[in-house]
Amino acid sequence: MSTWIRQDIPIIVLNQQLDVLRKRFTAMHELGHLLLQLPDDADHRFTEKVCNRFAGAMLIPAGELTKELGSKRRHLILSELIAVKEYFGISLAALVYRCRDQGIFPRALTDRFWKWRSQDPDLRMEHGFGTYSGVEHSNRFEQLLYKALAEDIISLSKAAGLSQMPIEELKQKYVLI
């Protein structure tokens, strides 16, 4: 779910039981609810579809999608989708929807995918069909720390304390140019 507090603080709440792919998609979907200025009279189904498209676009922009899979496809090998899933952190299902929305996959190809996927519960859950490690991290703290060091805003010992790193180790990483 998502909401605004006092109309200036956005809040998104995610179910921690979801797998990493679902959390990423859901977070982007909820961000769509917060950022997109949809008409107040838009029906629920339309709003959900728009937010799903927003989430797909955030996870894999059109240019990257075309670079990975081409502009028009009639057939594909599952391994191609799995490679994109593993790199971009988007489920196979969301990826197929995204390709259909972008006109890369025709209706016949998406119908074949959904038929294949409906054959087995493991296929629907994507068990055994690639994994996204979910290893993402921000390096913003390090960027700010090194900038503060370079600009003499903080001392080396202060930087070592903030980074919880021994001064000698920090010195090896800190090469002023």
LINRA-V322210 format. One line per field, one symbol per residue. phi: phi as a letter, one per 20 degrees, with the letter a starting at -180 (. if undefined). burial: 1 if it has 9 or more other ideal C-beta (glycine too) atoms within 8 Angstrom, else 0. Layout:
phi: ???
burial: ???
This chain:
phi: .baddlmccfccddfffffffffffffffffggfefeegfeffgfffffffffgfffffbggffffffdnebcdbbdggfffffgfeemcfgffffgffffemfdfgffffffffffffbgfffemfndncdfmecbedfgfgfffffffelecefffffffelcggfffgfeedfd
burial: 010100000001010001011111111111111101000000000110011111111111000111011000100100011111110111110111111101011000110011001000001001001101000000000000111110000101001100100010010001000
